[in-house]
Amino acid sequence: MACAKMTRSIRTTLIAILLLLPMTQAPTFASENPTINVLTLVQQSPEHGDATVTVSNKAVRFDAPRAAMTIVASAPTWQISVYSKERKTEFLTSFEAFNQIGFSNLRGVPRRGKNTNLSALPSTKSSMFGMECKTIHLANQKPTGMAPRVLDEMLYMDGKRKLDDHSHGTDIVATVEKYPPQIVAILTRLYDIPVAEGLPIAAIDEFENGRSRFNLKTKSITKTSVPANFFDIPTGYKRLTAFSDVTRSVQSQKNAEDIFQSLGIGDDFGSKGK
């Protein structure tokens, strides 16, 4: 009888101890690997080849495997980190400074100086990849300045080796999703398309002679999630003082020929011109 009473007493004591343990000691597996919902686009760019753009409401990341380069920025600082995981090097700067750097935008077109405010232009409803979009038509587009005109002539000659302004129209397709102004500014720089909202997913030039060329194609759009540290600035990388030092590599030099092959001479990249 005494033994039974002792057993009940021990059991009661153990239950009391367990009930008094703080709940924080219970495992919290759900928070150990937090994720962020993002929109991921794989896009074909004449300058960067297949590139990936990943966007959330608080961060944006651009991966260009051809140059072994990543560009990332996130709230609250919105500092822009350009780094190479392959070379363990990084260039860190403000958006204002990055906006002045000679970064080759995804569309592979020369910067035109002051951009047209596309949000002020009429647009038509459209859809791509099952997403609601808008299509904006820019009429009478011309390169400005000698260098862009020469570059356009080199890359898109119409069988005549003479300098010409190549007046053309451009249809730009963009999603209608809303993003904070900091992300819009960064996307504008990445694409050289000043959309007030959403992501550019196609840009098609239409020339007066009937030729057309894509300078941006989207291969896939995925709504997914990524680890919370996906947009983190890397640590332990060698900090460089010049953007070009991060992007320059032996591999990128080898890729130069591929870039010109993808651009083509007089041809739409990836396919024959019309």
N, C-alpha and C positions, 0 to 999 in steps of 0.2 A: 504493500500500500504506500509506504514511504517513498519507494522508488518511483511509483506512478505519479505521486504528487510532485516529485522533483523533476520528472520529465515534462509534466505540464507547465511547471514554473519556468523551465529553460525555454520551452517553446513560446510561452507568452513573452518572455524577455526578448527573444530574437525577433518576434513580430513587431514589438514596440520599437526596437532599434531600427528595423527596416523602414518603419513608417516615419521615423524621425529623420532619416537621411534626406538631404536637400535634393529637390527634383533636378537641379542643374547637373547632377552627376549622371543622369540618364544620357545615353548616347544620342547625339543630334546629327544623324547621318545626312539629313537633307541639306544642312548648311555647310557641310564640309567641302562640297564642290559646287559652289553657286555658279549659275550660268546667266547669260544675258541674251535676250531675244534680239536677233539681227536679221537684216536682209543682205544676202550675199549674191553678188553678180559676177559671173565670169564673162569677160568682155574681150573681143578681139580688136586690138588697136594697131594701126600701121606702125606706130613708133615703139610700142612696148610688147607687141605680140599678144599672147593670152595673158591678161591681167585680171586680178580679183579685187573687187571693191566690197568691203564689208562695212555696213552702217547700222548704228543703233541711234537712239535719241540723244545719247551723250558722248558718242565717239565715232570715229571714222578711221578706216585702215585701208591702205592700198598696197597690194603685193604685186611686184613685177619680177617674175622668175628670170626673165631674159637678162636683166641687169643685176639679179640677186640682191634686190633692194626692196625695202619696206618703208612706207611713210605712214605714221600713225599720230593721231591727236585726240585728246579727250578732255572732258570737263574735270575740274573747274579751271585749270590753267590754260588749256588749249595751246600749249606749246607743241610745236611740230618736231617730231623725231624722225630723221631719215637714217636708217641703219641697214647694215648688211650682216645678217646672221652668219653668212659664209666667211666674211672677213673680220667679224667681231669689231666693227667700227661704227661710229655714230656721229651724226651732225645734228645738233639741237638748236632750234631757233624759234623766234616768234612768227606768227602768221604774217605780220606786216613785212618782216624781212624775207620770209619765204616767198611772198607774193612778187618780190622783185628779182628772184633768182631765175636763171635761165632753165627752168624745168620744162622738159618736153611734155606737153599735155597728152592725154590719152587719144585725142583725135588726130594727133600728128600734123596739125596745121600751125602755121606761124601765128604768133599772137598778133591780134589786130589793133592793139592799143586800147582805146576806150570802147567797151562793148555796148551793144544795144541792150536795153532793158527788155528782155523777152516777156516779162510778166505784163508789160504794157501793150503787147501786140495781140491781135485776135488769134484764137486757137480753135481747133476742132477736136471733138472728143474722139478718142481712139482707144485701142487696147492691145497689149502685147503680153504674152505669157500669162494670160488670164488676169492681168492687172489693169485697173483703170488708168488711162494715160491721156495726154493731150499732145497734139501735133501742131507745131508752130512753123510757119513758112517765112523764111527770110528771103526777100527779093533783092536782086541786083547786088550780090555780094562781090566785092573786089578786094584783092590784096592791097595793103597800103605800105608804101615805102619800097625802096629798091630791093632789099634782101628778100622779103616775102614774095615779091613778084618774080625774082630770079629763081627762088626755090620752087614755086609753083610751075614755072616754065620747065625746070629740070625734071620734075617728077611727073608732070601731067601734060607733056607736049602733045599736040594734035597733029603730028606729022610735019610741023613747020617749026624750024628752029629760029624763032623770032620772039622777042619779048612782047607779051600781050597781057592785058589785065584779066582775061578770062572771066568776064562777068557771068555770074551764075546765081541760081537760087539754092537755098538749103532748107530741107525739111528736118526738123529736130523733134524727136519723140521723147517725152519725159513723163515719168510717173507723177501722180498728183499727191503723193504722201507729203505730210508736213514735217519739216525738220527745223531745229533751232538755227538762228542766224549765223552762228559760228560754223556749223556744219555746211550751211548753204555757201558761205564764203569759201570754205576749203574745197568743196565740190566744184564751185565755179572755177577755181584755179586748176584743179585736176583735169577738168574737161575743157576749159576755156569756153564754157557755155554758161552765161549768167542767168540760170533759172532761179526763180524766187522760191521754188518748192520742188520736192521730188528729185528723182535721179534721171539723168539723160541715159537712154538705153539704145538710141539709134540716131545717126546723123547721115543724111544722104544729100550729096551735092548733085544738082541737075544743071548741066551746061546748056547754053543756047544752041549748040550744034546737036543736041539730043543725047550726048554722052551723060553718063551718071557714074558716081563713085560713092562708096561708103567711106566715111572716115571714122565711123564707130559702129561696131556690131555687138550685140549681146547674145551670148551663146546659151546662158541659163540664168534663171533667177530662182533663188531658194529662200524660203522663210525658215530659219533654223535657230539654234542657240549655240553659243560658244562659251568657253570658260571665262570667268570674270576677269582673269589676268590677260585675256587675248589682246587688249588694247594697252597693256602696260608698256612703258618705256623700258628698254633693256638696261640691265645693270652690269657693270664690269667690262663694258665695251670701251675701246680706245676712242676718246672724244677728239674729233677732228675739227678744224676751223674752216674748212671749205666743203661745200656741198659736193663739188666735183670729185673730191678725194674719196668720198664714200661710194659714189656711183662708178668710179673708174676702176676697171679690173681687166685682167687678161681675157677673161671670159666675155666681158662686154665688148672688148675690141674684136674678138672673134665673131661676136654676134652682129657686128656692123654690116657685114655682107648680107646676113639674113634679113636685116631691117630693110635694106634697099630692095632685096628680092620680094619681100612682102609688100612693099610700097609699089614696086613695078615702075616701069617707064612708060607712061601713057596708059597704064592698066589700073583697074580697080584692084586693091590688094585682095588676094585670095581668089580672084576670078578675073576673067578677061573683061576689059572695058567695052562699052557699047559703041 
